[in-house]
Amino acid sequence: MLQILFLDPVQTIILDIIAWTIIQLSIGYFSSRIPLDHLDPNQWFFQTFKWENDGKIYQKLFHIRSWKHLIPNGSALYRDGYSIKNLSSRDPEYLERWLKESVRSEICHWRMIIPCIFFFLWNSVTMGWIMVAYALISNLVPIILQRYNRPRIRRLLDQVEKKNPGKGAIYVVPQKEFSHSY
């Protein structure tokens, strides 16, 4: 048994809530401070794997388009947070920044899963596994969103750059013409 701190059920629930709040806000904050030049969407791990079928596997398995708009945007909690919930431009620089921010989001949510093992220190084994399930469910959903959206943004960036070769980041589409929720 891993449990070293024994509390009554109400105290355990309160500690779980406080611990998750502190852990998730802290990891979110420190992830928001990662310099942009350290976020590389071309790294192997952030590429779309063949089995993901350009992200289509997530639509097929989870019907992601029907519920993705319900997922809250955590970037609003942090100063200078960059929202990737809505795509408001086709400017290549904007799309490249979007890809980097998608990597930031994925890194953040992978990191948020790791601390779940510490919950076994004050929870029963059953509740410890419930905390693991919570960590997985609450973080795999945003990870899946990033893995679904990134190939779509890459395709859009390729299309924009093919239409405007050599013009750089000058093409901005007005909000009313192009406002997709990614």
N, C-alpha and C positions, 0 to 999 in steps of 0.2 A: 504494500500500500504506500502510495506517494504522499498522502495527506500528512502535513505536519502541523497545521493550524486547524483546530476544531472549534467551529462557531455554531450557534443555533441557526436554523434555516433562514430566518429574517436577516440576521447579520450577514450570512453568506450571500444572500441575494443582493443586499446593499453593497457589499464589498465587490461582488461581480460587476454590478452596474458602474460603480466608481472606477474600478480597475479598467474596464473596457473603455469608458469615456476618456480617461487619462491616456491610455495606450493609443487609442485611435486618433485622438486629437494631436498627441505628440508626434506620432509617426506621420500624420498628415502635414503637420507644420514642418517637420524636418525634411520631408519629401518635397514640399513646396519651395524649399531653399536650395535644392540641387540646381547648380548652374546649368543653363540651357545647353552649353557646349559639352556637358557631360551626358546629355540625353541623345542617344544615337539610334534612330529608328531602323538603321541599316545593320545593327548588330544582329547576330544570328538568332538570338532568343526572341527578338521582336519582329522577325520576318514571319510571313505567313507560311506555315508548314503545309506540305502537300495534302495531308489528310484533312486540313481545314477548308480546302477547296475555295480559296479566296474568301473565307469567312462564311460561305454559304452553309456549312455544316451547322452553324449556330442557329440560323433561321430554320433549317430543317428540323433540328432536334428540339429547339426551345421556342420557336415562333417569336423570335426576339423583337421583330418590328411591332408586334401587338402590345408589348409592355415596356419597351425601353424608355419611353417618354415619362414613365412613372418613377424612374430612378432619380433620386435627388442629386444635385450638383454640389459636391463637397468643396469645390474651389472657392465658393462664396464665403467660407469661414476664414479664409486666410488673406492677409493683406497682399495685394498684387496678384491674387489668384486669377488664373486664366481659365475661363469656361470653355469646355469643348462640347457642351450640350447641344448648342446650335451652331451651324455653319453659316457664317454671314458674309463670306467673301470667297472669290475664286482667285484671289491674288496668290501667286506662287509662294511668296514669303509667308503669307498667312497660313497657307496649307502646310508648308514645311514646319512652321511653329506648331500647328495643330498636331502634326505627327509626333513632334517632340513632347508635347504636353500629354499625348496619349501614352507615350512611353512612361512619362512621370507618373501618370495615374496607375498604370499597370504595376510599376515598381512599388508604389505606395501600397497597393492592395496585396501584393505578394508579401510585403513586410508585415502587414497587419495580421496575417494568418499565424506567423511564427510564435507570438507570445501566448497562444492558446495553451501551450504545454504547461505554463506556470499556474494555470487555474486548477490543476490537480493538487497543488500545494495546500489549498484550503477548501476544495470541494471533494465530495465523495467521488468515487470512480465513475459512477453513473452521471453525476452532474459535470464532472470533468469532460466526459465524452460529449455531453450536451454543449459545453463551451467550445469544444473542437468543431462540432457540427455548426454552431453559430458562426464561428470564425470562417469556416469554409463557405457557408451559404452567403453570408453578408459580404464576402470579398470575391468569391468566384463570379458572382453576378457582374460586378463592374469590370473584372478582368475579361470576361467573355464579351462584354460590350466593346472593350478596346480591341480585342482580337477580331471582332466582327466588323468594326468600323475602319480600322487601319487599312485593309486592302481596298476598301471603297474610296478612301481619301487618296491613296496612292494612285488609283486609276484616274480619279478626277484631276490630280496634279499632272499626271502624264498627258491627259487630254488638253488641259489648259496650256501646258508648255508646248505641245505640238501645234496648237492653234496660234500661239504667239511666240514663235521661236526667236530667241535673242532679244526680246523686249523686256526681259526681267520681270520684276514684280510690280506691274502697273495695272493689271486687269482686276477691277473691283466691280462686283455685280451689286446693284442696289438691293436692299433688304427685301423689298416687295417682290422682286423677280426671283430671288434665290434665298430661301430661308428654310433649309431642311434641318430637321432634328437628327443629329448623328449621335 
